[in-house]
């Protein structure tokens, strides 16, 4: 499982000539890193100097920690889902019945493979939202990490989007396509715009 292996082992597997892990898992780790950076900045925004913001910072810290766990869960889920797609394409198709079974299995696997990055886009948006909330009160010594968190979440959202696209184009089920569109349309764009705006604000503060 990605969530329990070393960074070195994960990168070796990612770089290997194997179908999993791939871009979907990488997207989830982008989100995990973004959430971790939010948590770090929040933990540096504590003490007497930030006492009036204690409730906000505590909430953000807890939410960021939860998103780390959720992102790692999605990394593992993405690897599992894509392996299911690969396995479904290897099913026998020697008879009409087997062909029908194989087709159904492929379609079901593709839906799940697209569903995981759809969940991840929402997580990425939540990371950017937390970073944005934290910006106004964050310890200025680590303000650059707010931008780093936003950029990591941005990468998660855009990478997840393309992973949805590559699975959706192979879907024959119109209903499944529509459901995925309802879940994700516009969310990635909103996350990208929010991340870009936050990074701009951070840089302006640093350079002012």
KEVEXSE-834191 format. One record per residue (C-alpha): x, y, z. Coordinates in steps of 0.25 Angstrom, whole numbers, plus 5000, padded with zeros to 4 digits. Example, Ala and Ser with C-alpha at 12.3 -4.5 7.8 and 13.67 -1.06 7.14 Angstrom:
<pts>
<pt x="5049" y="4982" z="5031"/>
<pt x="5055" y="4996" z="5029"/>
</pts>
This chain:
<pts>
<pt x="5000" y="5000" z="5000"/>
<pt x="5005" y="5014" z="4996"/>
<pt x="5001" y="5019" z="5010"/>
<pt x="5010" y="5010" z="5017"/>
<pt x="5023" y="5009" z="5008"/>
<pt x="5035" y="5018" z="5008"/>
<pt x="5036" y="5030" z="4999"/>
<pt x="5048" y="5023" z="4992"/>
<pt x="5040" y="5010" z="4989"/>
<pt x="5028" y="5018" z="4984"/>
<pt x="5036" y="5026" z="4974"/>
<pt x="5043" y="5013" z="4970"/>
<pt x="5030" y="5007" z="4967"/>
<pt x="5025" y="5019" z="4960"/>
<pt x="5037" y="5020" z="4951"/>
<pt x="5036" y="5005" z="4947"/>
<pt x="5030" y="5000" z="4935"/>
<pt x="5018" y="4996" z="4942"/>
<pt x="5004" y="5001" z="4940"/>
<pt x="5002" y="5004" z="4955"/>
<pt x="5004" y="5013" z="4963"/>
<pt x="5002" y="5024" z="4952"/>
<pt x="4997" y="5038" z="4951"/>
<pt x="4984" y="5036" z="4959"/>
<pt x="4993" y="5032" z="4971"/>
<pt x="5002" y="5043" z="4969"/>
<pt x="4991" y="5053" z="4969"/>
<pt x="4986" y="5048" z="4982"/>
<pt x="5000" y="5050" z="4988"/>
<pt x="5000" y="5064" z="4983"/>
<pt x="4987" y="5066" z="4991"/>
<pt x="4993" y="5059" z="5003"/>
<pt x="5006" y="5068" z="5003"/>
<pt x="4997" y="5081" z="5001"/>
<pt x="4989" y="5077" z="5013"/>
<pt x="5001" y="5074" z="5021"/>
<pt x="5007" y="5087" z="5018"/>
<pt x="4994" y="5094" z="5023"/>
<pt x="4995" y="5086" z="5036"/>
<pt x="5010" y="5090" z="5038"/>
<pt x="5006" y="5105" z="5036"/>
<pt x="4995" y="5104" z="5045"/>
<pt x="5004" y="5098" z="5056"/>
<pt x="5013" y="5109" z="5054"/>
<pt x="5002" y="5119" z="5056"/>
<pt x="5000" y="5116" z="5071"/>
<pt x="5003" y="5122" z="5084"/>
<pt x="5000" y="5135" z="5091"/>
<pt x="5003" y="5143" z="5079"/>
<pt x="4992" y="5136" z="5071"/>
<pt x="4982" y="5133" z="5083"/>
<pt x="4971" y="5141" z="5077"/>
<pt x="4971" y="5132" z="5065"/>
<pt x="4973" y="5119" z="5073"/>
<pt x="4959" y="5113" z="5070"/>
<pt x="4961" y="5115" z="5055"/>
<pt x="4975" y="5109" z="5055"/>
<pt x="4970" y="5097" z="5063"/>
<pt x="4959" y="5095" z="5053"/>
<pt x="4968" y="5096" z="5041"/>
<pt x="4979" y="5087" z="5047"/>
<pt x="4969" y="5076" z="5050"/>
<pt x="4963" y="5077" z="5036"/>
<pt x="4976" y="5077" z="5029"/>
<pt x="4980" y="5064" z="5037"/>
<pt x="4967" y="5058" z="5032"/>
<pt x="4970" y="5062" z="5018"/>
<pt x="4984" y="5055" z="5019"/>
<pt x="4978" y="5042" z="5023"/>
<pt x="4967" y="5043" z="5012"/>
<pt x="4977" y="5046" z="5001"/>
<pt x="4986" y="5034" z="5005"/>
<pt x="4973" y="5026" z="5005"/>
<pt x="4970" y="5031" z="4991"/>
<pt x="4984" y="5028" z="4986"/>
<pt x="4983" y="5013" z="4990"/>
<pt x="4969" y="5013" z="4984"/>
<pt x="4973" y="5019" z="4971"/>
<pt x="4984" y="5008" z="4970"/>
<pt x="4974" y="4997" z="4973"/>
<pt x="4964" y="5003" z="4964"/>
<pt x="4973" y="5004" z="4952"/>
<pt x="4978" y="4990" z="4954"/>
<pt x="4964" y="4985" z="4953"/>
<pt x="4963" y="4992" z="4940"/>
<pt x="4975" y="4984" z="4935"/>
<pt x="4970" y="4971" z="4941"/>
<pt x="4956" y="4973" z="4934"/>
<pt x="4963" y="4975" z="4920"/>
<pt x="4970" y="4961" z="4922"/>
<pt x="4957" y="4954" z="4924"/>
<pt x="4954" y="4943" z="4914"/>
<pt x="4944" y="4946" z="4902"/>
<pt x="4943" y="4933" z="4895"/>
<pt x="4928" y="4933" z="4895"/>
<pt x="4917" y="4943" z="4894"/>
<pt x="4914" y="4941" z="4908"/>
<pt x="4928" y="4943" z="4912"/>
<pt x="4929" y="4955" z="4903"/>
<pt x="4917" y="4961" z="4910"/>
<pt x="4923" y="4958" z="4924"/>
<pt x="4936" y="4964" z="4920"/>
<pt x="4930" y="4977" z="4915"/>
<pt x="4921" y="4979" z="4927"/>
<pt x="4934" y="4977" z="4936"/>
<pt x="4942" y="4987" z="4928"/>
<pt x="4931" y="4997" z="4929"/>
<pt x="4929" y="4995" z="4944"/>
<pt x="4944" y="4996" z="4946"/>
<pt x="4945" y="5009" z="4938"/>
<pt x="4934" y="5015" z="4946"/>
<pt x="4941" y="5012" z="4959"/>
<pt x="4954" y="5017" z="4953"/>
<pt x="4948" y="5030" z="4949"/>
<pt x="4941" y="5031" z="4963"/>
<pt x="4953" y="5032" z="4971"/>
<pt x="4960" y="5044" z="4964"/>
<pt x="4946" y="5050" z="4965"/>
<pt x="4947" y="5049" z="4980"/>
<pt x="4961" y="5055" z="4980"/>
<pt x="4957" y="5067" z="4972"/>
<pt x="4948" y="5071" z="4984"/>
<pt x="4959" y="5068" z="4994"/>
<pt x="4968" y="5077" z="4986"/>
<pt x="4958" y="5088" z="4987"/>
<pt x="4957" y="5086" z="5002"/>
<pt x="4972" y="5088" z="5003"/>
<pt x="4972" y="5101" z="4996"/>
<pt x="4960" y="5106" z="5004"/>
<pt x="4967" y="5103" z="5017"/>
<pt x="4980" y="5109" z="5012"/>
<pt x="4972" y="5122" z="5008"/>
<pt x="4965" y="5122" z="5022"/>
<pt x="4979" y="5121" z="5028"/>
<pt x="4986" y="5132" z="5020"/>
<pt x="4981" y="5144" z="5027"/>
<pt x="4985" y="5139" z="5041"/>
<pt x="4997" y="5130" z="5037"/>
<pt x="5011" y="5132" z="5044"/>
<pt x="5018" y="5141" z="5033"/>
<pt x="5031" y="5132" z="5035"/>
<pt x="5024" y="5121" z="5028"/>
<pt x="5015" y="5128" z="5019"/>
<pt x="5022" y="5123" z="5006"/>
<pt x="5017" y="5109" z="5010"/>
<pt x="5003" y="5114" z="5009"/>
<pt x="5006" y="5116" z="4994"/>
<pt x="5013" y="5103" z="4993"/>
<pt x="5000" y="5096" z="4999"/>
<pt x="4992" y="5103" z="4989"/>
<pt x="5001" y="5099" z="4977"/>
<pt x="5001" y="5084" z="4982"/>
<pt x="4986" y="5084" z="4983"/>
<pt x="4985" y="5090" z="4969"/>
<pt x="4994" y="5079" z="4963"/>
<pt x="4985" y="5069" z="4970"/>
<pt x="4972" y="5075" z="4964"/>
<pt x="4978" y="5076" z="4950"/>
<pt x="4984" y="5063" z="4950"/>
<pt x="4971" y="5056" z="4955"/>
<pt x="4963" y="5063" z="4944"/>
<pt x="4972" y="5057" z="4933"/>
<pt x="4970" y="5043" z="4940"/>
<pt x="4955" y="5045" z="4940"/>
<pt x="4956" y="5049" z="4925"/>
<pt x="4964" y="5037" z="4921"/>
<pt x="4954" y="5027" z="4927"/>
<pt x="4941" y="5034" z="4924"/>
<pt x="4944" y="5034" z="4909"/>
<pt x="4944" y="5019" z="4909"/>
<pt x="4931" y="5018" z="4916"/>
<pt x="4919" y="5014" z="4908"/>
<pt x="4909" y="5016" z="4919"/>
<pt x="4903" y="5030" z="4917"/>
<pt x="4897" y="5030" z="4931"/>
<pt x="4910" y="5028" z="4937"/>
<pt x="4917" y="5039" z="4929"/>
<pt x="4906" y="5049" z="4933"/>
<pt x="4907" y="5045" z="4948"/>
<pt x="4922" y="5047" z="4948"/>
<pt x="4920" y="5061" z="4940"/>
<pt x="4910" y="5065" z="4951"/>
<pt x="4920" y="5061" z="4962"/>
<pt x="4932" y="5068" z="4956"/>
<pt x="4929" y="5079" z="4945"/>
<pt x="4934" y="5093" z="4950"/>
<pt x="4941" y="5088" z="4962"/>
<pt x="4954" y="5086" z="4957"/>
<pt x="4954" y="5100" z="4950"/>
<pt x="4949" y="5106" z="4963"/>
<pt x="4961" y="5100" z="4970"/>
<pt x="4971" y="5105" z="4960"/>
<pt x="4966" y="5119" z="4961"/>
<pt x="4966" y="5119" z="4976"/>
<pt x="4980" y="5113" z="4977"/>
<pt x="4985" y="5123" z="4966"/>
<pt x="4979" y="5135" z="4974"/>
<pt x="4984" y="5130" z="4987"/>
<pt x="4998" y="5128" z="4982"/>
<pt x="4998" y="5142" z="4976"/>
<pt x="4994" y="5148" z="4989"/>
<pt x="5005" y="5140" z="4997"/>
<pt x="5015" y="5146" z="4987"/>
<pt x="5010" y="5160" z="4988"/>
<pt x="5011" y="5159" z="5003"/>
<pt x="5025" y="5153" z="5002"/>
<pt x="5030" y="5164" z="4992"/>
<pt x="5023" y="5176" z="4998"/>
</pts>
